[in-house]
Amino acid sequence: MQRKNAIAWSVLSGLLMLLLPCRSAGDDAAATAAYLEGKAAYDAGRYHEAGGKFEEAELQADSPAIKANSVRAQIASWQMSSLPYREFQAIEKLLSRYPEYADFGALVSREYELAEAYCNGVRDPAYWALRWIPWLTGPDRSVEIFNAALGHAPFAAESAAARLRLAYLYDQEGKIPQSLDELRRLIREYPDSPECKYAYLALGTGLFQLAQRGDGDGRYIREAYEVFRKFQERYPDAPENDWVKRHLLQSQDIQAARLYEMAEYYEKNGRKEAAERYLAQVLKEYPDSLSADVSEELLVKLDRTIVPDDFRPDPESRMPEYQAYELPKEATRLLIAPERSNRKYLLPVYNLQNDVQAAEGTPEAVTATEVAL
């Protein structure tokens, strides 16, 4: 029985080998026919149908040239059908499977455009048959497309802006570590780009907020301080420097407060030398912080031989300054508002005495006698 099965399998394999050239030629012929049907549908404006025919031609074709041309036609069909994600999938297919037939620069630029379109609210319909329902749409694909484009061309002209966008998208999704990593990479790899300035501000702010929530070893606040300091060095004339300066002061306050809390802990546990060491560090490294005075007071209490410095100047304000403007004076004196007249008046009633002019649109027929009534 096994011998008969082996003979049958060898005969079948031989027949398949003989028919393989004929099958390949037939596949290319069928693919060409499907491609022509797709072209006819495309020329007639039936782009979604054309895209399906071009996919069929790609599957049936044996020749790489026919497959690549079918994928290129798919890209055009899905673009005309307003299906950006299917267009992106076709672009990825062409770049990965048939790169020798692809215009690499144009296709990667198109991927950046698609990702930006998703950021601006463009979405695929969830179901093609129900595409007329405006709120029945697919998910946001911008993160996936940005990552794919950056993987193909990490130093393209659009890359710096794409990384800044990607950091924002990660932040909106709650993926804070990924967002901070994108900002660090932007600063490191695109130092001369216009987006680098905003990456410094975003990275410093993100690290500062993380430090405020809890920073056990002080890693976040130290990095935030360094980022803000480098921003001041690189952009000394930036209008954001007043805001950055205040954050630098607050960063010192956070680090000094952390050291002071450690000194208090050691002082309560009887470890006087360790407490004095942390208090001295506060006075040496952060003399302008809000913890400097209390640190000096505790240090003098622990070591009577220490003579405190002269009176310290008042600490610089940590809050931004806003210019106050006087509220504009009312041009008229309102006596009765419609909503307070128990539906008696449909328009506001103004005081017409003392030569006060009524506001534009106020009925001139209303007199002081009528107001009194």
Helices and strands as residue ranges (DSSP letters): H 2-43, H 47-60, H 64-80, H 84-97, G 99-101, H 104-119, G 128-130, H 142-152, H 159-172, H 176-189, H 195-213, H 219-234, H 241-268, H 272-285, H 292-302, E 334-336, G 338-340, E 349-350, H 368-372
